[in-house]
């Protein structure tokens, strides 16, 4: 992020560079990362009480944001989808994996969250964004029947489906394909972070893309409501305790994911809201996690 900010500040790159980097991440690097990650993961791990707690933790902030965005701020479909992502889509990849490994002692704690986001939330959200984009082009939308099929033309969704099939069947990725995929996958996080850094410098001041109240709402939903709801659900409805409960709380308190900004840039909706929410939640997630650690002992 700092390098992207510096390059933009020195005018080595311009605002178009952010869009180019996001486009590459969306169409090439992120699909490679999703496929390689899911293919080598036992997806049956997603069928757990931890997943149920995380699902409830995601649904509540999404419902709150959508209600406020549509009824109070009168946001359109595309902006509402990006805002909902900003309020509930956690950084389970480039931040969640190391946090799970070094804080929780096992990277698999973040797998249910990743699969929920990659296999369910992302395809559904992209379907709605595709529908919104078609409607803005004056075609009246893509129709709900076509909308259900449209995600299959999205490279990220296709990569996730292939990864799930490979995982369920236990089929390894051939080395001749896997090696270049790993190289492309390694480009995903750096390209997203560089793009975000460029946008921080050239994309307008903090809060310039909408009300600061909306940024505050998304940040609070992401850092406070989501971990609180997930933890209470895990403890009182699902009977989780000890380290398993701590893992649910920590994973749910991760900041907004960088690829929310990538999707926002790709579809031209909610870029500044996504950018600013990522900035706020990334800055505040550590204090939140320290509070969780203190409360849960």
PyMOL commands that set and color helices and strands:
alter all, ss='L'
color gray80, all
select helices_A, chain A and resi 2-9+15-39+43-46+49-71+77-88+96-102+107-139+144-153+155-169+175-202+212-237+242-252+258-267+271-296
alter helices_A, ss='H'
color red, helices_A
deselect
rebuild
show_as cartoon
